[in-house]
Amino acid sequence: MQRLPSSWIPYVQLARLSPPVPVLLIFFPHLFGVAHAAVVQNLPLADILRVTAVLFGGSFFFSNAIHGWNDLVDAPIDAQIPRTANRPIPRGAISPRAAFVFTATQAIGASCFFFLLPVATAWSSIPAILVNYYYPYSKRHNPAPQVVLGVALQWAVILGSTAMGVSSAWTDKSVLSLFFGSLLWTVVYDTIYGYQDYEKDIQLGVKSTAVLFGQSAGKTILWLLSNSVVALLFASGHLAGMSFVYFFTAVGGSFVSLNLMMASVDLKSPDSCSWWFAYGFWGPGISISMGLMLEYFFG
């Protein structure tokens, strides 16, 4: 980032592109949907690679847009929390108007990728767009905004399936199990993220599942949610008739990585929560992706 023009740096920070972990959080559920459809429908590899590339491009711009929108709406709150007070808008590096223009251009950029996909894919994205618009506001009055975020991000499982030609993906029990498992995965990792600001959020009246669960019961609840993720992944594979390859890699890998995170994270330590948020998502993300891809080639 040091090689970029200084005027670009605040926008890179606004979009969370250094490091680009949020882009992958946006992209993973798209990949889940694509790979699941490829397994179930035995689709050509060339189609899989083309759709995956298009969705990755769209994910990049979509990630930029939703982070810009989130920071624009949250700027008054961010200014009062030490961890977020140095974000570009609160510190004055980007004006609210400039942030809105950036967000709008990135949203337009993301929408352009729909021209490369079936028309049904664009229609299936509407729920995600609406929920992503609402998410920053949900922290003001919804006791579980992480559930809202889970729908906003993981609806991409449906979108990815639709992009591969699956009709009515939102009624397929295997796809829905994958979607709800991914949704709970989001609740788990974003609740851990929320514990970084636990005391300050209570003081400011900001809602989160971290505040809802509390510090004493938080880990127990997150442990139950983590293993619910594993159960839903198992159900998805069972309903789709997948082989041992999927269950060992996707289900087993997610079980190990999620339970390791739960055993290791200290919800009272912001540093521990920050580390496990930044790195803990890799285990399930890679396990599910690899499990579905290996099932496609060897299942």
VEXZA-382246 format. One line per 10 residues: their letters; for each residue x negated, y, z negated of C-alpha. Coordinates in Angstrom, 3 decimals. Layout:
N
a	X:Y:Z ~ ...
REM end
This chain:
299
mqrlpsswip	0.000:0.000:0.000 ~ -3.003:2.292:-0.510 ~ -3.527:2.400:3.269 ~ -0.054:3.780:3.945 ~ 0.643:7.510:4.342 ~ 1.462:8.982:0.951 ~ 4.925:10.033:2.146 ~ 5.813:6.377:2.810 ~ 4.909:5.049:-0.628 ~ 8.069:6.202:-2.473
yvqlarlspp	10.225:4.471:0.161 ~ 8.202:1.266:-0.137 ~ 8.797:1.457:-3.886 ~ 12.497:2.214:-3.404 ~ 12.862:-0.882:-1.211 ~ 10.789:-3.047:-3.619 ~ 8.425:-4.032:-0.809 ~ 5.262:-4.156:-2.898 ~ 5.273:-7.072:-3.540 ~ 8.118:-8.132:-1.199
vpvlliffph	9.671:-10.632:-3.640 ~ 13.209:-9.132:-3.353 ~ 13.223:-9.799:0.395 ~ 12.713:-13.483:-0.343 ~ 15.465:-13.447:-2.961 ~ 17.770:-12.128:-0.225 ~ 16.453:-14.553:2.395 ~ 16.470:-17.808:0.394 ~ 20.290:-18.230:0.302 ~ 20.479:-17.520:4.049
lfgvahaavv	17.920:-20.284:4.541 ~ 19.908:-22.618:2.258 ~ 22.989:-22.130:4.427 ~ 21.096:-22.631:7.683 ~ 19.290:-25.748:6.482 ~ 22.451:-27.268:5.013 ~ 24.306:-26.779:8.293 ~ 21.359:-28.219:10.213 ~ 21.431:-31.383:8.090 ~ 25.186:-31.901:8.210
qnlpladilr	25.537:-31.151:11.927 ~ 22.145:-32.531:13.066 ~ 21.435:-29.373:15.046 ~ 18.477:-28.832:17.407 ~ 15.289:-27.505:15.793 ~ 15.084:-24.646:18.304 ~ 18.489:-23.350:17.154 ~ 17.427:-23.565:13.521 ~ 14.234:-21.592:14.123 ~ 16.016:-18.924:16.159
vtavlfggsf	18.790:-18.343:13.614 ~ 16.313:-18.428:10.717 ~ 14.174:-15.756:12.379 ~ 17.200:-13.541:13.030 ~ 18.430:-13.898:9.450 ~ 14.982:-13.144:8.059 ~ 14.916:-9.903:10.039 ~ 18.387:-9.015:8.828 ~ 17.424:-9.920:5.255 ~ 14.522:-7.471:5.371
ffsnaihgwn	16.720:-4.507:6.265 ~ 19.580:-5.653:4.040 ~ 17.230:-5.924:1.069 ~ 15.986:-2.389:1.699 ~ 19.564:-1.120:1.898 ~ 20.907:-2.731:-1.260 ~ 17.893:-1.696:-3.338 ~ 18.206:1.861:-2.065 ~ 21.920:1.887:-2.894 ~ 21.349:0.351:-6.322
dlvdapidaq	18.709:2.959:-7.245 ~ 20.813:5.799:-5.886 ~ 23.795:4.870:-8.054 ~ 21.647:3.919:-11.057 ~ 19.361:6.971:-11.001 ~ 20.987:8.687:-14.054 ~ 20.604:5.481:-16.092 ~ 17.127:4.683:-14.773 ~ 15.922:8.101:-15.917 ~ 16.745:7.161:-19.523
iprtanrpip	14.969:3.773:-19.563 ~ 11.139:3.827:-19.889 ~ 10.643:0.831:-17.553 ~ 12.625:2.417:-14.722 ~ 12.090:6.145:-15.316 ~ 9.203:6.170:-12.837 ~ 11.253:4.860:-9.932 ~ 11.196:7.212:-6.911 ~ 14.569:8.911:-7.427 ~ 14.346:9.566:-11.210
rgaispraaf	10.810:10.931:-10.927 ~ 11.792:13.211:-8.032 ~ 9.672:11.572:-5.310 ~ 12.815:10.989:-3.205 ~ 15.898:13.204:-3.295 ~ 19.349:11.585:-3.587 ~ 20.153:12.798:-0.064 ~ 16.971:11.279:1.371 ~ 17.674:8.029:-0.503 ~ 21.186:7.922:0.967
vftatqaiga	19.862:8.484:4.498 ~ 17.265:5.743:3.995 ~ 19.910:3.364:2.661 ~ 22.278:4.093:5.545 ~ 19.603:3.590:8.209 ~ 18.543:0.281:6.665 ~ 22.160:-0.888:6.535 ~ 22.577:-0.003:10.204 ~ 19.351:-1.847:10.979 ~ 20.642:-4.945:9.188
scfffllpva	23.960:-4.815:11.056 ~ 22.163:-4.813:14.425 ~ 21.068:-8.403:13.837 ~ 24.692:-9.533:13.988 ~ 24.592:-8.956:17.747 ~ 22.246:-11.963:17.913 ~ 24.622:-14.235:15.989 ~ 28.168:-15.593:16.438 ~ 30.947:-13.065:15.926 ~ 32.239:-15.103:12.979
tawssipail	28.991:-14.383:11.133 ~ 29.683:-10.655:11.119 ~ 33.186:-11.223:9.776 ~ 31.891:-13.574:7.092 ~ 29.485:-10.890:5.850 ~ 32.291:-8.518:4.784 ~ 32.699:-9.978:1.253 ~ 28.945:-9.623:0.632 ~ 28.931:-6.019:1.856 ~ 31.854:-5.074:-0.385
vnyyypyskr	30.426:-6.791:-3.463 ~ 26.954:-5.304:-2.914 ~ 28.586:-1.870:-2.723 ~ 30.369:-2.510:-6.024 ~ 27.485:-4.132:-7.917 ~ 25.735:-0.964:-9.235 ~ 29.045:0.313:-10.589 ~ 29.820:-3.025:-12.267 ~ 27.147:-2.329:-14.882 ~ 29.357:0.440:-16.269
hnpapqvvlg	32.401:-1.677:-17.152 ~ 31.959:-5.344:-16.198 ~ 30.483:-7.447:-19.046 ~ 28.917:-9.863:-16.535 ~ 27.479:-7.843:-13.610 ~ 25.021:-10.678:-12.937 ~ 27.977:-12.754:-11.753 ~ 28.846:-9.939:-9.361 ~ 25.222:-9.925:-8.191 ~ 25.349:-13.690:-7.747
valqwavilg	28.308:-13.384:-5.385 ~ 26.659:-10.455:-3.590 ~ 23.400:-12.302:-2.903 ~ 24.465:-15.917:-2.609 ~ 27.371:-15.344:-0.236 ~ 24.488:-15.573:2.228 ~ 24.799:-19.370:1.888 ~ 28.185:-19.039:3.593 ~ 26.804:-16.560:6.098 ~ 23.866:-18.823:6.977
stamgvssaw	26.182:-21.767:7.522 ~ 28.480:-19.678:9.694 ~ 25.500:-18.444:11.720 ~ 24.802:-22.097:12.577 ~ 28.334:-22.541:13.889 ~ 30.036:-24.044:10.829 ~ 33.685:-23.002:10.988 ~ 35.391:-22.175:7.673 ~ 32.206:-22.752:5.683 ~ 33.925:-21.217:2.651
tdksvlslff	36.300:-24.198:2.486 ~ 33.611:-26.910:2.763 ~ 33.154:-28.499:-0.687 ~ 29.471:-29.258:-0.152 ~ 28.733:-25.695:1.009 ~ 30.759:-24.274:-1.891 ~ 28.847:-26.417:-4.386 ~ 25.602:-25.068:-2.948 ~ 26.993:-21.530:-3.108 ~ 28.117:-21.779:-6.728
gsllwtvvyd	24.865:-23.465:-7.739 ~ 22.929:-20.640:-6.116 ~ 25.236:-18.097:-7.780 ~ 24.451:-19.499:-11.230 ~ 20.750:-19.510:-10.331 ~ 21.040:-15.762:-9.738 ~ 22.803:-15.307:-13.085 ~ 19.944:-17.164:-14.803 ~ 17.025:-15.250:-13.314 ~ 18.724:-11.848:-13.414
tiygyqdyek	19.802:-12.340:-17.029 ~ 16.163:-12.977:-17.887 ~ 15.352:-9.771:-15.997 ~ 18.017:-7.960:-18.032 ~ 16.449:-8.953:-21.346 ~ 13.574:-6.579:-20.543 ~ 15.860:-3.643:-21.377 ~ 18.063:-5.376:-23.942 ~ 17.826:-2.794:-26.737 ~ 17.994:0.201:-24.418
diqlgvksta	20.989:-1.180:-22.521 ~ 22.895:-1.603:-25.783 ~ 21.996:1.971:-26.747 ~ 23.141:3.372:-23.378 ~ 26.211:1.158:-23.056 ~ 24.911:-0.590:-19.911 ~ 26.589:-3.958:-19.356 ~ 24.697:-7.166:-18.575 ~ 24.888:-10.863:-19.312 ~ 21.799:-10.383:-21.503
vlfgqsagkt	23.839:-8.032:-23.706 ~ 26.874:-10.331:-23.456 ~ 24.962:-13.476:-24.483 ~ 22.819:-11.755:-27.128 ~ 19.319:-12.780:-28.156 ~ 20.262:-15.569:-30.563 ~ 22.520:-17.521:-28.188 ~ 20.957:-16.339:-24.939 ~ 18.521:-19.170:-24.358 ~ 21.084:-21.872:-25.162
ilwllsnsvv	23.570:-20.390:-22.702 ~ 20.892:-19.965:-20.031 ~ 19.801:-23.564:-20.541 ~ 23.374:-24.731:-19.962 ~ 23.695:-22.543:-16.871 ~ 20.351:-23.806:-15.534 ~ 21.459:-27.418:-15.744 ~ 24.827:-26.467:-14.248 ~ 22.807:-25.275:-11.243 ~ 21.226:-28.725:-11.052
allfasghla	24.621:-30.448:-11.340 ~ 26.087:-28.340:-8.517 ~ 23.081:-29.046:-6.302 ~ 23.612:-32.752:-6.965 ~ 27.309:-32.406:-6.093 ~ 26.458:-30.590:-2.863 ~ 24.135:-33.379:-1.766 ~ 26.577:-36.112:-2.793 ~ 29.478:-34.514:-0.919 ~ 27.322:-34.158:2.199
gmsfvyffta	26.038:-37.737:2.000 ~ 22.390:-36.723:1.670 ~ 19.573:-39.143:0.936 ~ 17.064:-39.623:-1.882 ~ 14.769:-37.120:-0.128 ~ 17.137:-34.254:-0.933 ~ 17.911:-35.397:-4.473 ~ 14.254:-35.876:-5.391 ~ 13.058:-32.579:-3.911 ~ 15.952:-30.122:-4.258
vggsfvslnl	17.686:-31.470:-7.347 ~ 14.617:-32.837:-9.124 ~ 12.452:-29.833:-8.306 ~ 15.109:-27.416:-9.524 ~ 15.626:-29.431:-12.711 ~ 11.925:-29.366:-13.559 ~ 11.334:-25.705:-12.669 ~ 14.457:-24.344:-14.385 ~ 13.910:-26.329:-17.574 ~ 10.243:-25.345:-17.646
mmasvdlksp	11.297:-21.708:-17.413 ~ 13.839:-22.121:-20.186 ~ 11.284:-23.850:-22.428 ~ 8.657:-21.167:-21.806 ~ 10.385:-17.779:-21.534 ~ 10.563:-15.585:-24.649 ~ 13.719:-13.504:-24.336 ~ 12.453:-11.103:-27.023 ~ 9.306:-10.324:-25.033 ~ 9.747:-7.930:-22.070
dscswwfayg	6.415:-9.107:-20.641 ~ 7.504:-12.747:-20.753 ~ 10.860:-11.917:-19.151 ~ 9.149:-9.858:-16.450 ~ 6.720:-12.683:-15.630 ~ 9.379:-15.389:-15.476 ~ 11.667:-13.209:-13.377 ~ 8.848:-12.516:-10.907 ~ 7.584:-16.091:-10.665 ~ 10.272:-18.374:-12.076
fwgpgisism	12.544:-18.019:-9.058 ~ 9.964:-19.706:-6.807 ~ 10.618:-23.181:-8.230 ~ 14.331:-23.510:-7.347 ~ 13.961:-21.391:-4.196 ~ 11.250:-23.600:-2.744 ~ 12.749:-26.843:-4.086 ~ 16.159:-26.254:-2.496 ~ 14.681:-25.026:0.789 ~ 12.207:-27.898:1.041
glmleyffg	14.790:-30.447:-0.067 ~ 17.173:-29.447:2.712 ~ 14.430:-29.184:5.343 ~ 12.909:-32.547:4.413 ~ 16.390:-34.064:4.518 ~ 16.753:-32.700:8.054 ~ 13.507:-34.332:9.220 ~ 13.408:-37.527:7.140 ~ 16.835:-38.069:5.550
REM end
